Amino acid sequence: MIYTVTFNPSLDYIVSVPDFKLGLTNRTDSELILPGGKGINVSIVLKNLGMESTALGFIAGFTGDEINRKIESMGVKADFIKTSQGISRINLKLKSIDGTEINGRGPDTGQEQVELLLQKLDRLHEGDVLVLAGSIPASLPDGIYRDIMKRLEGRGIMIVVDATKDLLLNVLEYHPFLVKPNNHELGEIFDVILGTREEVIPYARKLQEKGARNVLVSMAGEGAVLVAEDGAVYKAPAPEGELKNAVGAGDSMVAGFLAGWLYKKDYKHAFCMGVATGSASAFSENLATKEEAEKVYQQVILA
């Protein structure tokens, strides 16, 4: 079974506001409300690709109830822990101003709730897959992902980590199966600017030297790079298509890679599935469907 963990889920309020002006009343011409959070996005896309998973994490208040309702209406199994304080965050994303968003803080999560999550994770066994993805509440330490991996060490669980800076660096000693920074996040770790696929490769290898088994680097319009555990390096430019919504594209890449790997156990196929699924989400108003991903897969060209 695949499990995803989202420590700080959200309702994503995605709006388009033509001719947005600061200091004035603006009106939307399109609105979409979706359950959000990186792990949740991975679970939704896996479901779209025909793979079952269970979404774990924390929810709070009426927004948390709506997150849970929406996920289950999509056919994704949810097993969230409900906290008594605050509400799950609402993230505002302005589609008409690319990359502009206002993300909520979310509720504080206490050690008691974390312990309940750890007890759920204790049930995982050999052959299971765990995806740790996204930010964590400010109330939790940066070592929480590392603590989870330490607790599960030696049990044959395949762990994927999609996180930034210390959250990512802290887990490398426990050899995650896959990490997926984007090129900006990878550059931030090593205090460099990485703009091309070739520039990414030596720094992806540095993450391998620190313990990561496979390093998948998303690069938006520049495509992606995989430095695989077997020594192979795969590069691909971004497939051609109209960018409609970049929200969740990186999470879709993780889901596509996982689905591809679990189906064929082949890194080349997994990489191409990751690129295709991430791009298909970017070309869609919503997260990629299986049909959309398969169509884009035919356009993926290894560089």
N, C-alpha and C positions, 0 to 999 in steps of 0.2 A: 504494500500500500504506500501511496505517496501522501505525505503530510506537509502542509505549509503553515508557517507561523507568521502572523502579522501582529506585532506588539501594539501598533497604534493605527487601527483601521479608521476609515473615513467614509463619509458620503461625499463623493466628488460632484460638485455642482458646476457643470461645464456649460458655459454660455458664450454666445457670439453677440458682440455689441458693435455695430457699425459706427465708425467715426467717433470712437470713445474720446471723451473730453474730461480732464480732471476738473473738479470743482463744480461740475454741473450734473443735473439729473440725466442719466443715460438709461436707455431701454434696450432690452434684449430682442433679438429677432430669432433666436433659437435657444432652447434650454434642454439639458439632459442631466438626469441625476442617476449616478451609478455607485455601487459599492466600490470603495477604493482601498488602496494599500497594496504594496508590492506582492506580498504573499497571496492575498485574495485574487489579484489579477492573474497570478500564475495558476491558481486553482481553476479560475473561470476559463482560461485559455486551454488548459489541459482537458477540461470537460468538453470544450468545443472540438478538441482534437480526438476525442473518444477515449480519454483516460480518466479514471476515477481518482479523486483525492479527497482528503479531509482538511478543511480550513480550521486552524486553531488560532487562538489569540484572545484578546480582551475587548469587550464592548461595554458601553455604559449609556444609560438614559434612553430617551426616545429615539435618538439617532442610531444608537447601537441596535435597538430593536429593528429599525428599518434596514440597517446593514444586513442583519441576520435574515430578515424576510426576503430581501432582494436576492441574496446569495442562494437561498434554498429554492426560490422561484426559478432560478437558472439551472437547477438540478445538481448543485454542488452541495455536498455534505458539509455542514458546519457544526463545530463543537466548541463554541466560544465560552469563555468564562466571563460572566457578567459582574462588573464591579459596581459598588453602591454609590460612589462619588462621581459627580460631574457627568458629562455627556461625551460620547465619541465625537471626534472633530468633524467639521465641515470644511472641505477644501474648495475654494473658488478658483476656477481655471478659465481664463479668458481666451477662447479659441481665436478670436479675431486679432489678438496681439500675441503672436507666437512666443511661447515660453513664459508668459506672464501668469502668475498664480499667487494666491494668498492661502497659505496652508494653516489650518488651526493647530493649536497646541495639543489638544486632547487631554483626557483625564490623567491624574496621577495613578500609577499602579504600584501597589504596595507589595512587600515581601510575601504576605499571605497569599495574594493572587498568583505571584510567581511560583510559589511552591505548588499550588494546584496545577499549574501548567507543567511543571517538572514531573509531577506524578503522572500526568497523561503521557508525557514523552517517555517515561520509564516503561511503558507498555510496548514501545517499538522493539522490533527484533531484526535479526539478520535478513537482509534483502529489502527492508523498507527504505524509503527515500524521504529525507527531511530537507525542506527548503526554508532557510532562515533569511528573511528579506525585509529590507526597509529600515526606517528609523525606529528609535525606541523612545518611550516617554522620558522626559527630563528627570523623572524621579528614579530612573534605573541607571546603574553604572554601565560604562562602556564595555565592561567585560562580560556582559550577560550572555552574548553568543558564545564566547570562549567557555564560560561555565557550563553551558548546555553541551558543547562538544566534549568537554572533559568528562562530564557525567556519562555520556554515551560512548566514550572511547572503547574500542575493542569489541564492539557488539555487531560489527558487520553492517552498519547503517551507512548508506550513501548520503553525504551531506553536501548541500549546495548553499553557498552564501552570496547574497547580493546586497552589499552594504558598503558604506564609505569609511575611509580613513581608519580610526582606531577600532571601530566595530569589525572591520575586515582584517586589519593587521593582527589583532589579538587572537584570531582563530587559526592563523596559518600553521602554528606549531602542531595542530591536531589534524593536518593534512586533509582539508576538505576536498571532495571529489571535483567540485567546480566552484570557481569564483568568477563574478561578472562585473568588473568595474567598467565604466565608460572611459574614454580616453582622457577626459578632463579629471576624473577622479583618480585615475592611474597617475597622471602627471602631478596632481596635488600631493600624492604620497611621496613622490621622489623630487618634488620641487622643480619640475621641468614642464615645458609646454610641448604637448604631443599632438601634431596636426595631421600626420600621414600614417598610413598603415605600417610602413617600414620603420618609422620612428617608435611605434608602439612595441614592436617585437622584443627588443632587449629588455625593456622594463617589465613586460609580461613574464619574461624568463626570470627576472629578479624575484617576482612573486612566487614562481616555482621554486627557486632556491630557498625561499623562506618557508616553503612547505606546501603550497597549493599544488594539486595534481594537474588540473587543467585550468587554463586562464582564457576566458572568453571576453574580448573587449569590444563593446559596441561603440560606434563612431558616427551615429546619425547619418548624415548625407555622404560620409566617407566610407560607409560600409562597416566591416567588422573583421576581427582577427581572432583566430584560435591558436594558442600554443598548447599542444596536446601532450598528455603524459607520455606517449610513446615517442616523442621527439619531433613529430610532424608539426608543420606550421601551415595553417590554411588562412588565406586572405580572400576577401570578396568585396568588390565595390557595391554600393547600395543599388538594388534593383530600381528600375525606372517606374515612376508612378507619381500621382498627385498626393502631396502631403495634406491630409485632412484633419488628423488628430494624433499628435505625438504622445499623448498620455497613455502609458502602459506599453509602449513599444518595446522598451528594454525588458520588462517583465514577460512580454510575449516571446521575446528571444529566448529567455531562460526556459519557458514552457516548451517551446519548439525544440530546443536542444535536448531537453530531457526526454520528450516523446520520441525524438529521433534516435537517441542513444538506447533507450529501453526497448525500442522495436528492433533495431539491427545490430546494436553494440559496435557501431562503426562511427569513428569520429568525423569522417568526411560527411557522411549522411547527416549526422547530428548537427554539425556546423551549418550545413545548407538548410536544414529544417529550421534552425534557430534564426538564420538571416531571413528566410522566407516568412516565417511567422511574425517576427518583429516588424518587417516591412509591411506585411499584410495588415497589421493593426494600424500602422501609421497611415495607410492608404484608405482606411475605413473610418466611419463615424463612431464605430464601437470596436471592441476587441475582436481579433481575427477569428473567423470561422474556419473549419477544416477545408472547405472548398476554396476559400480565399487564399489560405496558406499554400495549398497544393498548386494553385494557379501561379502564384509568385515563385514557387519552388522551381518551376520550369525556366524562370528567368535568371536564377542565381548562376553567376559565372565566377569560377575561382580565378584569382589573379595570379 
